[in-house]
Amino acid sequence: MQRIMAHAIIYRGRTYRMHVAELTDTGQLRLYPFDTEIHSTPFINGTITIDTIPDPHTGRPSLHILKIL
């Protein structure tokens, strides 16, 4: 599982303010509003653009930050 939190997350042209992006072990991306701190979740101070990209070795999706503003 991968998680990241930012002041704003842009995913597929939509902006999610104060949200957490979570890629589950099954490859599903969840975006949900921040309400409490989650252990070991990195925080990006600013706006990020994210996408899921298949890992070349396993073929499973991986969460990638494409741009930090």
N, C-alpha and C positions, 0 to 999 in steps of 0.2 A: 504494500500500500504506500502511496506517495501523497503527501499533503503539502500545501503552501497557502499562506494567507497574505493578502496585500490590501492597501488602501482601496485600490480598484483593480479588478481583473477583467480583461477584455477577452472574450471567447466567442468566436464566430460572429463578430460584429456587434455583440451586445456587451454592455459594461455592467459589472456587478460590483457595487461599492461595499467595502468592508465585508468581504466574503472569503470563504475557504474553498479551495479547489482540492478535491480528493479523488485520486484514481484508485479504485478498488483492485483487489487481487484478481477479479474477474474481468478487468479492463473497462469497467463502467466509470465514467467521469461524473462526479456529483459536485455541484456548486451550491453552497448553502451559506446563509448569513452567519457572521461571527457572533457568538453570544458568550462563550467562555473560552479561556485558553485551553489548548489541546497540547499535551506533552509532545515535545520533539517536532513541532510544526514550525518551519521557518517563516519569518515575517519579512516581507519586502516593503520598505518604506517608499511608496510611490504607486505608479500604475504599471502593470505588466500585461503583456499579451501572451496567452498560452495556447498550446495545442497538444494533441496526443499524436505521437509518432511511433510507428512500430519499431521495436528493437530489432536490429539486423540479425542478431544471433538466435533470438527466441521467437520473434514474430509477434510477441505480446506488446500491447501499447505501453508507452512510457510518457510521462508528463514532461513537457519541455517549455521553458520560458523562451519566447521568441524575441521579445523586446522589453526593455525596462525604460520607462519614461520618468 
